[in-house]
Amino acid sequence: MKRIKFLTSIMLIIIGLTALSFTAGKGVILRLCPQQGKTYVVNTKNTTVNVMKIQGQTINSTQIMEIRQSFSATEISEKKNVFDTEIEAIKMSVSQMGMNLVYDSDNPQNTSPMLAGQTGEFENALHKPTTITYNELGKTDDTKKLRMNQLNHIIIQLPEEEVSVGSKWNYDKTQSVNDIEFTINMEYTVTGIGKKGVNVNVTGTIDSKDVTGTYEGTATINPQTGMVTSSSIKSKLSTTISEQGMTIPTTMNSTMTVTVEEK
């Protein structure tokens, strides 16, 4: 009787290990393949705490930026995916030294008077229909066509090879902060694969003489469309800003959340 129980226990362990091995080895090939005719909306929210050292004093400010951008695929093939896209809304709030300033494109009557005349970049980005083309791996040369483009948060460069749990891939991503352009080396590590999504850990390091920093977070990629459906990324950047003859060391701690939904 004991021998039967022992053998049963061994069999359960073997079955468990086999199932674990099968799950870990399950692979998927990721390719950008959105559904033509559907309109999607990407919502991003970036909360940044800025710490600036000015003439021996420390000044803290908090900025929250929310952007809503719609897009739809008008042409899909093995070699390219063509999207029509535009930014529909921008909302920002800045809290600093007891002041709270807001900008809201959906409700312009709520925009703070102190920001009047200083929101030209936002207004130039709003409601500008643009066509952007990506290949099947999510690469494009068109992102500068649209100011403040948010598609780069959900259309990432995908690996050519099949991925499974534990797989990693890297690519370089260009970004700018305060008109300083720098390159981030992004690394994605697959932590789980299911019918609804490929879960990945995201890390990044910055290669620039002007900016140093790191990125860390998680994301979920839809295996059918190859697009990120949600993500949460934290970053810590350090740079030096020159303003009115002063050199201002600045640290920026940010959390970016991204969601995608059908319109």
Buried (B, 14 or more C-beta within 10 A) or exposed (E): EEEEEEEEEEEEEEEEEEEEEEEEEEEBEBBBBBEEEEEBBBBBBBBBBBBBBBEEEEBEBBBBBBBBBBBBBEEBEEEEBBBBBBBBBBBBBBBBEEEEBBBBBEEEEEBBEEBEEEBEEBEEBBEEEBEBBBBBBBBBEBBEBBEBBBBBBBBBBBBEEEBBBEBEBEBEBEBEBEEBEBBBBBBBBBEEBEEEBBBBBBBBEBEBEEBBBEBEBBBBBBBBBBBBBBBBBBBBBBBEBEEEEEEBEBBBBBBBBBBBEEE
